[in-house]
Structures are given as C-alpha cells and as structure tokens.
Amino acid sequence: MMGGGGGGGGGMQQLQQEIEQLEEEMQAIDEEVERLQEKKSDIDDAIEAIDVLESGSTVQVPVGGDAYVRATVDDIDEIVVSLGGGYAAERDQDGAVDTLETKKETLDDHIEGLQDDKAEVEGEMDELEQQAQQMQQQQMQQMMQQQEEQGDE
C-alpha cells in the first residue's frame, strides 16, 4: 500500500521537475530572442547612420570605455561591414545597407525559429500540467474513497 502511494507522489514530483525544466527552457528562449532583438536594433541604428552620413560628415567614433573621438568621414563609400565568422568586407553606402538588411533577415529567421521552439515547449508544458491535474484529481478521489470506507466501518 505504501509503495503505491509513494509511486504516485514520485510521479507527481517527476512531472513538477519536467515542468520546471520546460519553464527554464522557455526563459532561455525568451532571453535569446531579446538578445537578437537588441542586435536588430543595433543594425537599425547603423543603417540609419549610414543613410544620413555623407563624405565630410563629422562623427563621434567609440574607442572603448565609453570614450569617443571626433572624426571626419573621408569617403562614405568605404564602409567596413562585418560578415560574421571574423570576416569583414568593404562596401559602398548602398552595399553596406544591403548587407545589414540581410543580417536583419537572418536574425528574423532565427527569432521565428526560436518562437516555434517556444510554442512546442508550451505545448509540452500544457500536456504535463494536464497530467498533473489528473493525478491530483485521482489522489483526491482516492482520499475521499478511503474516508468513506473508514466512515462506513
């Protein structure tokens, strides 16, 4: 009798652990989506800057440690854009914007994939929560039956 009751509790405990794991997974997905959204925002800022800059424009260039130097843009058609994987290429103004737009599209695809993953995890969580509710209901029914049987004695 004890083994059966303990087994039921163990099943419930295991379900709770699985639900907690899925919640952590969802939180990690949310954090990654947020990080990618920030990257997209940085790219938007870069595109906006490239669009308004002209040769001869004065800009503040970050040199690290929240310090900046004032510089003049010699040639707006000489923009170095990171291609990823440690590679960069020089692009003209339109080419730089195109490269950055492509990076944004890649980020959008990645975000969409993460949101699909999150939907799957949410589905699994819903199933586990339903199982947990059913277990609780069964335990309540068993307790009520036991009380009735004890009351009959």
Backbone torsions as a table, in degrees:
resi	resn	phi	psi	omega
1	MET	NA	-44.9	-179.3
2	MET	-62.8	-42.6	-178.0
3	GLY	-58.7	-41.3	-179.9
4	GLY	-63.4	-45.0	-179.6
5	GLY	-65.4	-42.7	-179.9
6	GLY	-64.0	-39.0	179.1
7	GLY	-61.7	-41.0	178.9
8	GLY	-62.9	-42.9	179.2
9	GLY	-64.8	-39.9	179.2
10	GLY	-62.9	-39.9	178.3
11	GLY	-61.9	-41.5	179.7
12	MET	-65.2	-42.7	-179.9
13	GLN	-62.3	-42.5	179.3
14	GLN	-62.8	-42.7	178.0
15	LEU	-59.9	-44.3	179.7
16	GLN	-60.4	-42.4	179.0
17	GLN	-62.9	-42.2	179.8
18	GLU	-64.5	-40.6	179.0
19	ILE	-63.0	-43.7	179.0
20	GLU	-61.8	-40.9	178.4
21	GLN	-61.0	-43.7	-179.5
22	LEU	-65.9	-37.4	177.6
23	GLU	-62.6	-41.4	178.0
24	GLU	-64.0	-39.5	178.6
25	GLU	-61.9	-44.3	179.7
26	MET	-63.7	-39.0	179.2
27	GLN	-64.6	-41.2	178.6
28	ALA	-63.3	-39.8	178.3
29	ILE	-63.9	-45.0	179.0
30	ASP	-59.0	-42.4	-179.2
31	GLU	-65.3	-39.6	179.2
32	GLU	-66.9	-41.9	177.8
33	VAL	-60.6	-43.3	179.6
34	GLU	-61.1	-42.5	179.2
35	ARG	-62.2	-42.6	-179.8
36	LEU	-68.2	-36.3	177.3
37	GLN	-63.1	-39.2	177.8
38	GLU	-64.0	-40.0	177.2
39	LYS	-61.1	-42.9	178.4
40	LYS	-61.4	-40.5	179.4
41	SER	-63.5	-40.9	176.8
42	ASP	-61.7	-41.2	179.3
43	ILE	-64.6	-41.3	177.4
44	ASP	-58.8	-43.0	178.9
45	ASP	-61.4	-42.1	-179.8
46	ALA	-64.5	-44.0	179.7
47	ILE	-61.2	-43.9	179.9
48	GLU	-60.6	-44.0	-179.9
49	ALA	-63.7	-45.4	-179.2
50	ILE	-61.7	-38.8	-178.7
51	ASP	-65.2	-35.1	-175.1
52	VAL	-93.1	-17.9	-178.0
53	LEU	-75.3	149.9	175.1
54	GLU	-134.0	162.3	173.1
55	SER	-58.6	136.1	-178.8
56	GLY	93.8	-10.0	178.0
57	SER	-65.6	147.7	175.0
58	THR	-98.8	131.7	-178.9
59	VAL	-131.1	161.7	172.5
60	GLN	-103.5	123.2	-176.0
61	VAL	-105.8	124.2	178.9
62	PRO	-68.8	135.2	178.3
63	VAL	-115.4	8.1	179.4
64	GLY	103.5	158.0	178.0
65	GLY	61.1	30.5	-177.7
66	ASP	58.7	29.6	175.7
67	ALA	-110.4	145.8	-177.3
68	TYR	-132.4	151.3	171.3
69	VAL	-119.8	147.9	178.0
70	ARG	-84.2	133.8	-178.6
71	ALA	-141.2	159.5	177.9
72	THR	-109.2	134.8	178.7
73	VAL	-76.3	115.0	178.8
74	ASP	-70.1	-51.2	-175.6
75	ASP	-144.8	111.8	-177.4
76	ILE	-66.1	-15.5	178.1
77	ASP	-91.0	19.0	174.1
78	GLU	-126.9	72.7	-178.8
79	ILE	-107.1	126.1	177.9
80	VAL	-92.3	122.7	-177.4
81	VAL	-118.8	132.0	175.9
82	SER	-68.6	133.2	178.6
83	LEU	-100.4	-6.3	-177.5
84	GLY	97.7	160.7	179.3
85	GLY	63.8	24.3	178.6
86	GLY	83.3	4.7	179.9
87	TYR	-103.5	148.2	176.7
88	ALA	-140.5	159.8	179.3
89	ALA	-143.8	150.5	176.7
90	GLU	-85.1	134.1	-179.5
91	ARG	-132.7	156.8	170.9
92	ASP	-79.9	179.6	-173.9
93	GLN	-57.1	-50.5	-179.3
94	ASP	-66.1	-40.3	-179.8
95	GLY	-63.3	-37.9	178.7
96	ALA	-64.8	-44.2	179.3
97	VAL	-63.2	-43.3	178.5
98	ASP	-59.5	-44.4	-179.5
99	THR	-61.8	-43.0	-180.0
100	LEU	-67.7	-37.5	177.6
101	GLU	-63.0	-40.1	178.2
102	THR	-63.2	-40.4	177.3
103	LYS	-61.0	-41.0	178.9
104	LYS	-63.4	-41.1	178.9
105	GLU	-62.3	-40.4	178.0
106	THR	-62.6	-42.7	177.7
107	LEU	-62.9	-41.4	177.9
108	ASP	-59.3	-43.8	178.8
109	ASP	-61.3	-42.2	-179.5
110	HIS	-65.1	-42.8	178.8
111	ILE	-62.8	-43.1	179.5
112	GLU	-60.7	-42.8	177.9
113	GLY	-61.9	-41.2	178.5
114	LEU	-65.4	-38.3	179.4
115	GLN	-67.4	-35.1	174.4
116	ASP	-64.0	-43.7	177.6
117	ASP	-59.3	-42.9	-178.9
118	LYS	-63.1	-40.6	179.3
119	ALA	-62.0	-39.9	177.3
120	GLU	-63.0	-45.0	-179.7
121	VAL	-62.9	-41.1	178.5
122	GLU	-62.0	-39.5	177.8
123	GLY	-62.1	-44.3	177.8
124	GLU	-62.3	-41.6	179.7
125	MET	-62.2	-43.6	179.0
126	ASP	-58.3	-44.3	179.1
127	GLU	-60.8	-46.5	-178.9
128	LEU	-64.4	-39.0	179.5
129	GLU	-66.5	-36.8	176.1
130	GLN	-64.8	-42.5	177.5
131	GLN	-60.4	-41.8	-179.8
132	ALA	-63.1	-42.4	178.6
133	GLN	-63.0	-42.6	179.4
134	GLN	-62.5	-41.9	178.5
135	MET	-61.2	-43.9	180.0
136	GLN	-62.5	-42.4	179.6
137	GLN	-63.2	-41.9	178.8
138	GLN	-63.2	-42.1	179.4
139	GLN	-62.8	-41.3	178.6
140	MET	-63.2	-43.3	179.8
141	GLN	-63.3	-41.8	178.5
142	GLN	-61.8	-43.0	-179.8
143	MET	-63.6	-42.1	179.8
144	MET	-65.0	-40.6	178.1
145	GLN	-62.8	-43.2	179.5
146	GLN	-63.1	-40.2	178.8
147	GLN	-64.9	-41.1	178.8
148	GLU	-63.6	-42.6	-180.0
149	GLU	-64.8	-38.4	178.1
150	GLN	-68.8	-34.5	179.7
151	GLY	-68.3	-33.0	-179.3
152	ASP	-71.0	-26.5	-176.3
153	GLU	-68.8	NA	NA
